[in-house]
Amino acid sequence: MKDFKGKVAVITGAGNGFGVEIAKECAIRNMKMVLVDIEGEDVERTKKLVESMGAVAVSLTADVSLLEEVKKMVDITIENFGQIDLLFNNAGVAIPGYIWELPMRDWDWIVSINVMSQVYAMNLAIPIMLKQGTPCHIINTASVAGLITSDGMPAYHTTKHASVALSESVSYDLQKINANIKVSVLCPGFVQTDLHHYEKHRPERFSAVEDPYYQSDSFKMHQAIAEHVVTTGIPVDSIGMSVFNAIEDEDFYILTHPIYSTLIGKRVKDMLEGKGPDLKALRG
């Protein structure tokens, strides 16, 4: 896709981080937008920002880990703009913690938002895109954590590998039917976003108040690590351009950190040689 003027983009997780940067790039390209986030004040701030840039935007406060909320998102898009040209499945959280400590509510939450929200959105948007027959593009936000693994984040790695595999498989299926729909998966390394503030976005049904784990030293340690790696990441303002360059070039994998290419290659080599995870090698 090269021509974006007048096209309609749906952006989840639009209140902060990547979502804001993607929305800004959409505004620069004279696109219409439906901006979606679980935080109402945040998504309204993004709406005002892109409107100040001359864009037309609709905001929606919604929890896209719920199918009915995703249906609402799609319905509002069609009611306002009549089409969906770009779908940015960007909403997500990063929850660290050892599998023998992390409460099941956190597994339920991270799977529902990092994986199922993308499933719901594609399930509902792709039939609309197919009916349109016009060039469309789906961008699923995963992570380099979907291409490599490390210690301390089994839930995050699980969901991001799932997002990559989901994107790959859907791409095959769309090619099989000669659909005019491209798919990309965004796999960044650490970027200066608010990802480490995920607790602020926790839905009530996954309430963590009563569980002693959230007062434990282990929880506090993982929180401190998450804050460090996010706040020392690359600036977020390069992400939007990287995403749109990939859309224009029809790149499937959107990699933002060349430093991880060696680790990705090593993981594939180890797999082919039957080698398992080696913490010393990872640390080395």
Helices and strands as residue ranges (DSSP letters): E 8-12, H 17-28, E 32-37, H 40-52, E 56-61, H 67-81, E 86-89, H 104-111, I 112-116, H 117-132, E 136-141, G 144-146, H 154-176, E 181-187, G 195-201, G 204-206, G 212-215, H 217-231, G 236-238, H 239-249, E 253-255, G 258-260, H 261-272, H 279-283
